Amino acid sequence: MYHKKSLEEVPIENISIWSCENEACKGWMRDNFAFESAPICVHCNSPMVKSMKMLPQLNNPNKDMKSLKKGVQI
Ligand SMILES: [Zn+2]
């Protein structure tokens, strides 16, 4: 495991993603940006499957919106 301090200190996380079922295609998207149902690959229109990928953490505005909605009492 690497333990060196680089200029970019972005934490890497194992993040759930959707990856294209087509092995010839490298299309994938973060689960955060996907819809509730299985998305279709924007590159080849193949169905996409849930997968995991090591990615730097993002401050996702979508997430903030979700938590905001949860906090609102109707
Ligand atoms: Zn694809």
PDB file of the backbone (N, CA, C, O) and the ligand in Angstrom, with CONECT records:
HET     ZN  A 101       1
ATOM      1  N   MET A   1       0.841  -1.205   0.000  1.00  0.00           N
ATOM      2  CA  MET A   1       0.000   0.000   0.000  1.00  0.00           C
ATOM      3  C   MET A   1       0.874   1.253   0.000  1.00  0.00           C
ATOM      4  O   MET A   1       1.828   1.353   0.771  1.00  0.00           O
ATOM      5  N   TYR A   2       0.548   2.180  -0.849  1.00  0.00           N
ATOM      6  CA  TYR A   2       1.321   3.417  -0.938  1.00  0.00           C
ATOM      7  C   TYR A   2       1.001   4.344   0.232  1.00  0.00           C
ATOM      8  O   TYR A   2      -0.140   4.420   0.687  1.00  0.00           O
ATOM      9  N   HIS A   3       1.992   5.020   0.693  1.00  0.00           N
ATOM     10  CA  HIS A   3       1.742   5.955   1.781  1.00  0.00           C
ATOM     11  C   HIS A   3       2.574   7.208   1.570  1.00  0.00           C
ATOM     12  O   HIS A   3       3.167   7.730   2.514  1.00  0.00           O
ATOM     13  N   LYS A   4       2.618   7.682   0.361  1.00  0.00           N
ATOM     14  CA  LYS A   4       3.398   8.879   0.097  1.00  0.00           C
ATOM     15  C   LYS A   4       2.480  10.078  -0.068  1.00  0.00           C
ATOM     16  O   LYS A   4       1.360   9.973  -0.569  1.00  0.00           O
ATOM     17  N   LYS A   5       2.986  11.206   0.366  1.00  0.00           N
ATOM     18  CA  LYS A   5       2.178  12.420   0.256  1.00  0.00           C
ATOM     19  C   LYS A   5       2.430  13.072  -1.087  1.00  0.00           C
ATOM     20  O   LYS A   5       3.542  13.517  -1.375  1.00  0.00           O
ATOM     21  N   SER A   6       1.417  13.126  -1.888  1.00  0.00           N
ATOM     22  CA  SER A   6       1.544  13.777  -3.182  1.00  0.00           C
ATOM     23  C   SER A   6       0.850  15.137  -3.119  1.00  0.00           C
ATOM     24  O   SER A   6       0.279  15.511  -2.095  1.00  0.00           O
ATOM     25  N   LEU A   7       0.909  15.853  -4.207  1.00  0.00           N
ATOM     26  CA  LEU A   7       0.273  17.163  -4.245  1.00  0.00           C
ATOM     27  C   LEU A   7      -1.246  17.020  -4.141  1.00  0.00           C
ATOM     28  O   LEU A   7      -1.925  17.825  -3.504  1.00  0.00           O
ATOM     29  N   GLU A   8      -1.750  15.978  -4.783  1.00  0.00           N
ATOM     30  CA  GLU A   8      -3.186  15.773  -4.753  1.00  0.00           C
ATOM     31  C   GLU A   8      -3.528  14.796  -3.638  1.00  0.00           C
ATOM     32  O   GLU A   8      -3.183  13.616  -3.704  1.00  0.00           O
ATOM     33  N   GLU A   9      -4.196  15.290  -2.631  1.00  0.00           N
ATOM     34  CA  GLU A   9      -4.595  14.410  -1.546  1.00  0.00           C
ATOM     35  C   GLU A   9      -6.077  14.120  -1.644  1.00  0.00           C
ATOM     36  O   GLU A   9      -6.857  14.454  -0.751  1.00  0.00           O
ATOM     37  N   VAL A  10      -6.449  13.495  -2.743  1.00  0.00           N
ATOM     38  CA  VAL A  10      -7.846  13.129  -2.927  1.00  0.00           C
ATOM     39  C   VAL A  10      -8.035  11.702  -2.444  1.00  0.00           C
ATOM     40  O   VAL A  10      -7.390  10.781  -2.945  1.00  0.00           O
ATOM     41  N   PRO A  11      -8.907  11.520  -1.485  1.00  0.00           N
ATOM     42  CA  PRO A  11      -9.142  10.156  -0.989  1.00  0.00           C
ATOM     43  C   PRO A  11      -9.772   9.283  -2.064  1.00  0.00           C
ATOM     44  O   PRO A  11     -10.673   9.710  -2.787  1.00  0.00           O
ATOM     45  N   ILE A  12      -9.277   8.048  -2.155  1.00  0.00           N
ATOM     46  CA  ILE A  12      -9.813   7.108  -3.133  1.00  0.00           C
ATOM     47  C   ILE A  12     -10.790   6.180  -2.434  1.00  0.00           C
ATOM     48  O   ILE A  12     -10.519   5.665  -1.349  1.00  0.00           O
ATOM     49  N   GLU A  13     -11.912   5.982  -3.066  1.00  0.00           N
ATOM     50  CA  GLU A  13     -12.961   5.168  -2.481  1.00  0.00           C
ATOM     51  C   GLU A  13     -13.399   4.101  -3.467  1.00  0.00           C
ATOM     52  O   GLU A  13     -13.326   4.291  -4.681  1.00  0.00           O
ATOM     53  N   ASN A  14     -13.850   2.991  -2.938  1.00  0.00           N
ATOM     54  CA  ASN A  14     -14.476   1.996  -3.787  1.00  0.00           C
ATOM     55  C   ASN A  14     -15.938   2.408  -3.966  1.00  0.00           C
ATOM     56  O   ASN A  14     -16.751   2.278  -3.050  1.00  0.00           O
ATOM     57  N   ILE A  15     -16.247   2.894  -5.136  1.00  0.00           N
ATOM     58  CA  ILE A  15     -17.539   3.512  -5.386  1.00  0.00           C
ATOM     59  C   ILE A  15     -18.353   2.625  -6.313  1.00  0.00           C
ATOM     60  O   ILE A  15     -17.821   2.044  -7.259  1.00  0.00           O
ATOM     61  N   SER A  16     -19.637   2.525  -6.036  1.00  0.00           N
ATOM     62  CA  SER A  16     -20.494   1.733  -6.911  1.00  0.00           C
ATOM     63  C   SER A  16     -20.778   2.511  -8.181  1.00  0.00           C
ATOM     64  O   SER A  16     -21.130   3.690  -8.154  1.00  0.00           O
ATOM     65  N   ILE A  17     -20.617   1.823  -9.280  1.00  0.00           N
ATOM     66  CA  ILE A  17     -20.819   2.456 -10.587  1.00  0.00           C
ATOM     67  C   ILE A  17     -21.692   1.552 -11.442  1.00  0.00           C
ATOM     68  O   ILE A  17     -21.982   0.411 -11.082  1.00  0.00           O
ATOM     69  N   TRP A  18     -22.099   2.085 -12.570  1.00  0.00           N
ATOM     70  CA  TRP A  18     -22.709   1.286 -13.625  1.00  0.00           C
ATOM     71  C   TRP A  18     -21.666   1.139 -14.728  1.00  0.00           C
ATOM     72  O   TRP A  18     -21.101   2.125 -15.201  1.00  0.00           O
ATOM     73  N   SER A  19     -21.422  -0.091 -15.125  1.00  0.00           N
ATOM     74  CA  SER A  19     -20.472  -0.277 -16.208  1.00  0.00           C
ATOM     75  C   SER A  19     -21.164  -0.973 -17.372  1.00  0.00           C
ATOM     76  O   SER A  19     -22.074  -1.782 -17.194  1.00  0.00           O
ATOM     77  N   CYS A  20     -20.702  -0.632 -18.563  1.00  0.00           N
ATOM     78  CA  CYS A  20     -21.333  -1.128 -19.777  1.00  0.00           C
ATOM     79  C   CYS A  20     -21.150  -2.633 -19.875  1.00  0.00           C
ATOM     80  O   CYS A  20     -20.068  -3.160 -19.617  1.00  0.00           O
ATOM     81  N   GLU A  21     -22.229  -3.322 -20.255  1.00  0.00           N
ATOM     82  CA  GLU A  21     -22.193  -4.767 -20.382  1.00  0.00           C
ATOM     83  C   GLU A  21     -21.345  -5.194 -21.582  1.00  0.00           C
ATOM     84  O   GLU A  21     -20.813  -6.304 -21.613  1.00  0.00           O
ATOM     85  N   ASN A  22     -21.228  -4.330 -22.538  1.00  0.00           N
ATOM     86  CA  ASN A  22     -20.459  -4.619 -23.742  1.00  0.00           C
ATOM     87  C   ASN A  22     -18.967  -4.581 -23.419  1.00  0.00           C
ATOM     88  O   ASN A  22     -18.427  -3.536 -23.057  1.00  0.00           O
ATOM     89  N   GLU A  23     -18.311  -5.728 -23.553  1.00  0.00           N
ATOM     90  CA  GLU A  23     -16.904  -5.799 -23.161  1.00  0.00           C
ATOM     91  C   GLU A  23     -16.012  -4.953 -24.064  1.00  0.00           C
ATOM     92  O   GLU A  23     -14.925  -4.542 -23.658  1.00  0.00           O
ATOM     93  N   ALA A  24     -16.460  -4.701 -25.255  1.00  0.00           N
ATOM     94  CA  ALA A  24     -15.664  -3.894 -26.181  1.00  0.00           C
ATOM     95  C   ALA A  24     -15.783  -2.408 -25.863  1.00  0.00           C
ATOM     96  O   ALA A  24     -15.042  -1.587 -26.404  1.00  0.00           O
ATOM     97  N   CYS A  25     -16.714  -2.071 -24.987  1.00  0.00           N
ATOM     98  CA  CYS A  25     -16.968  -0.667 -24.671  1.00  0.00           C
ATOM     99  C   CYS A  25     -16.467  -0.379 -23.267  1.00  0.00           C
ATOM    100  O   CYS A  25     -16.606  -1.214 -22.373  1.00  0.00           O
ATOM    101  N   LYS A  26     -15.894   0.778 -23.069  1.00  0.00           N
ATOM    102  CA  LYS A  26     -15.376   1.140 -21.754  1.00  0.00           C
ATOM    103  C   LYS A  26     -16.292   2.114 -21.032  1.00  0.00           C
ATOM    104  O   LYS A  26     -15.891   2.768 -20.069  1.00  0.00           O
ATOM    105  N   GLY A  27     -17.506   2.202 -21.501  1.00  0.00           N
ATOM    106  CA  GLY A  27     -18.442   3.150 -20.909  1.00  0.00           C
ATOM    107  C   GLY A  27     -18.825   2.778 -19.487  1.00  0.00           C
ATOM    108  O   GLY A  27     -19.080   1.612 -19.188  1.00  0.00           O
ATOM    109  N   TRP A  28     -18.862   3.761 -18.626  1.00  0.00           N
ATOM    110  CA  TRP A  28     -19.325   3.554 -17.255  1.00  0.00           C
ATOM    111  C   TRP A  28     -19.756   4.895 -16.697  1.00  0.00           C
ATOM    112  O   TRP A  28     -19.398   5.942 -17.236  1.00  0.00           O
ATOM    113  N   MET A  29     -20.524   4.865 -15.617  1.00  0.00           N
ATOM    114  CA  MET A  29     -20.914   6.111 -14.952  1.00  0.00           C
ATOM    115  C   MET A  29     -21.050   5.866 -13.467  1.00  0.00           C
ATOM    116  O   MET A  29     -21.327   4.756 -13.015  1.00  0.00           O
ATOM    117  N   ARG A  30     -20.848   6.929 -12.730  1.00  0.00           N
ATOM    118  CA  ARG A  30     -21.036   6.825 -11.285  1.00  0.00           C
ATOM    119  C   ARG A  30     -22.503   6.559 -10.979  1.00  0.00           C
ATOM    120  O   ARG A  30     -23.406   7.066 -11.645  1.00  0.00           O
ATOM    121  N   ASP A  31     -22.706   5.747  -9.952  1.00  0.00           N
ATOM    122  CA  ASP A  31     -24.066   5.434  -9.554  1.00  0.00           C
ATOM    123  C   ASP A  31     -24.811   6.702  -9.145  1.00  0.00           C
ATOM    124  O   ASP A  31     -26.025   6.797  -9.319  1.00  0.00           O
ATOM    125  N   ASN A  32     -24.088   7.664  -8.607  1.00  0.00           N
ATOM    126  CA  ASN A  32     -24.700   8.914  -8.154  1.00  0.00           C
ATOM    127  C   ASN A  32     -25.428   9.622  -9.286  1.00  0.00           C
ATOM    128  O   ASN A  32     -26.444  10.288  -9.086  1.00  0.00           O
ATOM    129  N   PHE A  33     -24.866   9.452 -10.493  1.00  0.00           N
ATOM    130  CA  PHE A  33     -25.421  10.188 -11.616  1.00  0.00           C
ATOM    131  C   PHE A  33     -26.438   9.368 -12.394  1.00  0.00           C
ATOM    132  O   PHE A  33     -27.043   9.858 -13.348  1.00  0.00           O
ATOM    133  N   ALA A  34     -26.622   8.142 -11.991  1.00  0.00           N
ATOM    134  CA  ALA A  34     -27.519   7.264 -12.733  1.00  0.00           C
ATOM    135  C   ALA A  34     -28.937   7.358 -12.186  1.00  0.00           C
ATOM    136  O   ALA A  34     -29.174   7.879 -11.096  1.00  0.00           O
ATOM    137  N   PHE A  35     -29.863   6.841 -12.969  1.00  0.00           N
ATOM    138  CA  PHE A  35     -31.244   6.805 -12.530  1.00  0.00           C
ATOM    139  C   PHE A  35     -31.459   5.575 -11.658  1.00  0.00           C
ATOM    140  O   PHE A  35     -30.554   4.760 -11.481  1.00  0.00           O
ATOM    141  N   GLU A  36     -32.659   5.452 -11.119  1.00  0.00           N
ATOM    142  CA  GLU A  36     -32.935   4.339 -10.226  1.00  0.00           C
ATOM    143  C   GLU A  36     -32.889   3.009 -10.962  1.00  0.00           C
ATOM    144  O   GLU A  36     -32.353   2.029 -10.444  1.00  0.00           O
ATOM    145  N   SER A  37     -33.443   2.970 -12.157  1.00  0.00           N
ATOM    146  CA  SER A  37     -33.410   1.738 -12.925  1.00  0.00           C
ATOM    147  C   SER A  37     -32.091   1.649 -13.679  1.00  0.00           C
ATOM    148  O   SER A  37     -31.338   2.621 -13.742  1.00  0.00           O
ATOM    149  N   ALA A  38     -31.816   0.487 -14.246  1.00  0.00           N
ATOM    150  CA  ALA A  38     -30.550   0.277 -14.938  1.00  0.00           C
ATOM    151  C   ALA A  38     -30.455   1.212 -16.133  1.00  0.00           C
ATOM    152  O   ALA A  38     -31.347   1.236 -16.981  1.00  0.00           O
ATOM    153  N   PRO A  39     -29.378   1.978 -16.201  1.00  0.00           N
ATOM    154  CA  PRO A  39     -29.218   2.922 -17.303  1.00  0.00           C
ATOM    155  C   PRO A  39     -28.742   2.224 -18.580  1.00  0.00           C
ATOM    156  O   PRO A  39     -28.340   1.061 -18.565  1.00  0.00           O
ATOM    157  N   ILE A  40     -28.799   2.956 -19.654  1.00  0.00           N
ATOM    158  CA  ILE A  40     -28.316   2.469 -20.949  1.00  0.00           C
ATOM    159  C   ILE A  40     -27.022   3.211 -21.264  1.00  0.00           C
ATOM    160  O   ILE A  40     -26.922   4.419 -21.052  1.00  0.00           O
ATOM    161  N   CYS A  41     -26.041   2.484 -21.768  1.00  0.00           N
ATOM    162  CA  CYS A  41     -24.755   3.097 -22.089  1.00  0.00           C
ATOM    163  C   CYS A  41     -24.939   4.178 -23.153  1.00  0.00           C
ATOM    164  O   CYS A  41     -25.591   3.969 -24.176  1.00  0.00           O
ATOM    165  N   VAL A  42     -24.351   5.327 -22.882  1.00  0.00           N
ATOM    166  CA  VAL A  42     -24.493   6.440 -23.819  1.00  0.00           C
ATOM    167  C   VAL A  42     -23.626   6.224 -25.052  1.00  0.00           C
ATOM    168  O   VAL A  42     -23.820   6.882 -26.074  1.00  0.00           O
ATOM    169  N   HIS A  43     -22.659   5.294 -24.957  1.00  0.00           N
ATOM    170  CA  HIS A  43     -21.728   5.087 -26.075  1.00  0.00           C
ATOM    171  C   HIS A  43     -22.264   4.070 -27.078  1.00  0.00           C
ATOM    172  O   HIS A  43     -22.157   4.265 -28.289  1.00  0.00           O
ATOM    173  N   CYS A  44     -22.844   2.978 -26.563  1.00  0.00           N
ATOM    174  CA  CYS A  44     -23.234   1.901 -27.481  1.00  0.00           C
ATOM    175  C   CYS A  44     -24.651   1.402 -27.232  1.00  0.00           C
ATOM    176  O   CYS A  44     -25.075   0.422 -27.845  1.00  0.00           O
ATOM    177  N   ASN A  45     -25.395   2.063 -26.338  1.00  0.00           N
ATOM    178  CA  ASN A  45     -26.788   1.705 -26.070  1.00  0.00           C
ATOM    179  C   ASN A  45     -26.962   0.302 -25.514  1.00  0.00           C
ATOM    180  O   ASN A  45     -28.044  -0.276 -25.611  1.00  0.00           O
ATOM    181  N   SER A  46     -25.892  -0.254 -24.926  1.00  0.00           N
ATOM    182  CA  SER A  46     -26.020  -1.554 -24.275  1.00  0.00           C
ATOM    183  C   SER A  46     -26.534  -1.354 -22.860  1.00  0.00           C
ATOM    184  O   SER A  46     -26.360  -0.282 -22.279  1.00  0.00           O
ATOM    185  N   PRO A  47     -27.170  -2.384 -22.300  1.00  0.00           N
ATOM    186  CA  PRO A  47     -27.546  -2.288 -20.881  1.00  0.00           C
ATOM    187  C   PRO A  47     -26.308  -2.202 -20.006  1.00  0.00           C
ATOM    188  O   PRO A  47     -25.232  -2.670 -20.379  1.00  0.00           O
ATOM    189  N   MET A  48     -26.474  -1.598 -18.838  1.00  0.00           N
ATOM    190  CA  MET A  48     -25.337  -1.437 -17.939  1.00  0.00           C
ATOM    191  C   MET A  48     -25.558  -2.249 -16.680  1.00  0.00           C
ATOM    192  O   MET A  48     -26.692  -2.448 -16.245  1.00  0.00           O
ATOM    193  N   VAL A  49     -24.459  -2.719 -16.098  1.00  0.00           N
ATOM    194  CA  VAL A  49     -24.535  -3.555 -14.902  1.00  0.00           C
ATOM    195  C   VAL A  49     -23.825  -2.852 -13.751  1.00  0.00           C
ATOM    196  O   VAL A  49     -22.880  -2.087 -13.947  1.00  0.00           O
ATOM    197  N   LYS A  50     -24.313  -3.136 -12.547  1.00  0.00           N
ATOM    198  CA  LYS A  50     -23.694  -2.559 -11.345  1.00  0.00           C
ATOM    199  C   LYS A  50     -22.308  -3.120 -11.144  1.00  0.00           C
ATOM    200  O   LYS A  50     -22.073  -4.315 -11.327  1.00  0.00           O
ATOM    201  N   SER A  51     -21.394  -2.254 -10.767  1.00  0.00           N
ATOM    202  CA  SER A  51     -20.023  -2.685 -10.549  1.00  0.00           C
ATOM    203  C   SER A  51     -19.388  -1.773  -9.509  1.00  0.00           C
ATOM    204  O   SER A  51     -20.010  -0.816  -9.047  1.00  0.00           O
ATOM    205  N   MET A  52     -18.154  -2.074  -9.148  1.00  0.00           N
ATOM    206  CA  MET A  52     -17.417  -1.228  -8.213  1.00  0.00           C
ATOM    207  C   MET A  52     -16.164  -0.706  -8.898  1.00  0.00           C
ATOM    208  O   MET A  52     -15.594  -1.368  -9.765  1.00  0.00           O
ATOM    209  N   LYS A  53     -15.742   0.483  -8.501  1.00  0.00           N
ATOM    210  CA  LYS A  53     -14.551   1.073  -9.097  1.00  0.00           C
ATOM    211  C   LYS A  53     -13.873   1.962  -8.067  1.00  0.00           C
ATOM    212  O   LYS A  53     -14.536   2.664  -7.303  1.00  0.00           O
ATOM    213  N   MET A  54     -12.543   1.927  -8.054  1.00  0.00           N
ATOM    214  CA  MET A  54     -11.802   2.799  -7.165  1.00  0.00           C
ATOM    215  C   MET A  54     -11.720   4.185  -7.785  1.00  0.00           C
ATOM    216  O   MET A  54     -11.117   4.370  -8.842  1.00  0.00           O
ATOM    217  N   LEU A  55     -12.334   5.159  -7.115  1.00  0.00           N
ATOM    218  CA  LEU A  55     -12.408   6.503  -7.667  1.00  0.00           C
ATOM    219  C   LEU A  55     -12.129   7.534  -6.588  1.00  0.00           C
ATOM    220  O   LEU A  55     -12.399   7.292  -5.411  1.00  0.00           O
ATOM    221  N   PRO A  56     -11.591   8.681  -6.978  1.00  0.00           N
ATOM    222  CA  PRO A  56     -11.460   9.773  -6.007  1.00  0.00           C
ATOM    223  C   PRO A  56     -12.831  10.276  -5.590  1.00  0.00           C
ATOM    224  O   PRO A  56     -13.760  10.338  -6.396  1.00  0.00           O
ATOM    225  N   GLN A  57     -12.940  10.631  -4.327  1.00  0.00           N
ATOM    226  CA  GLN A  57     -14.217  11.133  -3.832  1.00  0.00           C
ATOM    227  C   GLN A  57     -14.581  12.436  -4.509  1.00  0.00           C
ATOM    228  O   GLN A  57     -13.721  13.265  -4.809  1.00  0.00           O
ATOM    229  N   LEU A  58     -15.850  12.598  -4.740  1.00  0.00           N
ATOM    230  CA  LEU A  58     -16.330  13.849  -5.326  1.00  0.00           C
ATOM    231  C   LEU A  58     -17.329  14.475  -4.373  1.00  0.00           C
ATOM    232  O   LEU A  58     -18.092  13.783  -3.699  1.00  0.00           O
ATOM    233  N   ASN A  59     -17.309  15.766  -4.335  1.00  0.00           N
ATOM    234  CA  ASN A  59     -18.395  16.460  -3.656  1.00  0.00           C
ATOM    235  C   ASN A  59     -19.540  16.571  -4.640  1.00  0.00           C
ATOM    236  O   ASN A  59     -19.590  17.473  -5.476  1.00  0.00           O
ATOM    237  N   ASN A  60     -20.444  15.641  -4.519  1.00  0.00           N
ATOM    238  CA  ASN A  60     -21.506  15.540  -5.508  1.00  0.00           C
ATOM    239  C   ASN A  60     -22.679  16.433  -5.125  1.00  0.00           C
ATOM    240  O   ASN A  60     -23.314  16.200  -4.096  1.00  0.00           O
ATOM    241  N   PRO A  61     -22.977  17.435  -5.918  1.00  0.00           N
ATOM    242  CA  PRO A  61     -24.103  18.326  -5.609  1.00  0.00           C
ATOM    243  C   PRO A  61     -25.419  17.575  -5.568  1.00  0.00           C
ATOM    244  O   PRO A  61     -26.332  17.971  -4.843  1.00  0.00           O
ATOM    245  N   ASN A  62     -25.535  16.495  -6.333  1.00  0.00           N
ATOM    246  CA  ASN A  62     -26.770  15.711  -6.309  1.00  0.00           C
ATOM    247  C   ASN A  62     -27.041  15.178  -4.914  1.00  0.00           C
ATOM    248  O   ASN A  62     -28.175  15.176  -4.434  1.00  0.00           O
ATOM    249  N   LYS A  63     -25.956  14.719  -4.271  1.00  0.00           N
ATOM    250  CA  LYS A  63     -26.075  14.165  -2.937  1.00  0.00           C
ATOM    251  C   LYS A  63     -26.599  15.234  -1.976  1.00  0.00           C
ATOM    252  O   LYS A  63     -27.474  14.981  -1.147  1.00  0.00           O
ATOM    253  N   ASP A  64     -26.039  16.427  -2.113  1.00  0.00           N
ATOM    254  CA  ASP A  64     -26.469  17.507  -1.239  1.00  0.00           C
ATOM    255  C   ASP A  64     -27.956  17.787  -1.414  1.00  0.00           C
ATOM    256  O   ASP A  64     -28.676  18.035  -0.446  1.00  0.00           O
ATOM    257  N   MET A  65     -28.396  17.744  -2.651  1.00  0.00           N
ATOM    258  CA  MET A  65     -29.799  18.014  -2.914  1.00  0.00           C
ATOM    259  C   MET A  65     -30.679  16.953  -2.267  1.00  0.00           C
ATOM    260  O   MET A  65     -31.731  17.248  -1.701  1.00  0.00           O
ATOM    261  N   LYS A  66     -30.208  15.686  -2.368  1.00  0.00           N
ATOM    262  CA  LYS A  66     -30.971  14.598  -1.776  1.00  0.00           C
ATOM    263  C   LYS A  66     -31.115  14.792  -0.278  1.00  0.00           C
ATOM    264  O   LYS A  66     -32.208  14.661   0.273  1.00  0.00           O
ATOM    265  N   SER A  67     -29.985  15.110   0.388  1.00  0.00           N
ATOM    266  CA  SER A  67     -30.027  15.252   1.833  1.00  0.00           C
ATOM    267  C   SER A  67     -30.870  16.466   2.219  1.00  0.00           C
ATOM    268  O   SER A  67     -31.519  16.471   3.265  1.00  0.00           O
ATOM    269  N   LEU A  68     -30.856  17.489   1.375  1.00  0.00           N
ATOM    270  CA  LEU A  68     -31.685  18.655   1.628  1.00  0.00           C
ATOM    271  C   LEU A  68     -33.166  18.255   1.598  1.00  0.00           C
ATOM    272  O   LEU A  68     -33.955  18.655   2.454  1.00  0.00           O
ATOM    273  N   LYS A  69     -33.514  17.455   0.586  1.00  0.00           N
ATOM    274  CA  LYS A  69     -34.913  17.027   0.462  1.00  0.00           C
ATOM    275  C   LYS A  69     -35.342  16.230   1.686  1.00  0.00           C
ATOM    276  O   LYS A  69     -36.448  16.381   2.205  1.00  0.00           O
ATOM    277  N   LYS A  70     -34.400  15.356   2.137  1.00  0.00           N
ATOM    278  CA  LYS A  70     -34.723  14.527   3.287  1.00  0.00           C
ATOM    279  C   LYS A  70     -34.992  15.384   4.518  1.00  0.00           C
ATOM    280  O   LYS A  70     -35.813  15.040   5.368  1.00  0.00           O
ATOM    281  N   GLY A  71     -34.276  16.514   4.593  1.00  0.00           N
ATOM    282  CA  GLY A  71     -34.416  17.345   5.764  1.00  0.00           C
ATOM    283  C   GLY A  71     -35.711  18.164   5.781  1.00  0.00           C
ATOM    284  O   GLY A  71     -36.104  18.711   6.811  1.00  0.00           O
ATOM    285  N   VAL A  72     -36.356  18.234   4.626  1.00  0.00           N
ATOM    286  CA  VAL A  72     -37.577  19.040   4.546  1.00  0.00           C
ATOM    287  C   VAL A  72     -38.767  18.241   5.006  1.00  0.00           C
ATOM    288  O   VAL A  72     -39.021  17.149   4.498  1.00  0.00           O
ATOM    289  N   GLN A  73     -39.492  18.768   5.953  1.00  0.00           N
ATOM    290  CA  GLN A  73     -40.680  18.081   6.425  1.00  0.00           C
ATOM    291  C   GLN A  73     -41.906  18.708   5.780  1.00  0.00           C
ATOM    292  O   GLN A  73     -42.111  19.920   5.835  1.00  0.00           O
ATOM    293  N   ILE A  74     -42.716  17.852   5.169  1.00  0.00           N
ATOM    294  CA  ILE A  74     -43.907  18.351   4.489  1.00  0.00           C
ATOM    295  C   ILE A  74     -45.133  18.068   5.338  1.00  0.00           C
ATOM    296  O   ILE A  74     -46.248  18.410   4.945  1.00  0.00           O
TER     297      ILE A  74
HETATM  298 ZN    ZN A 101     -21.159   0.858 -23.947  1.00  0.00          ZN2+
END
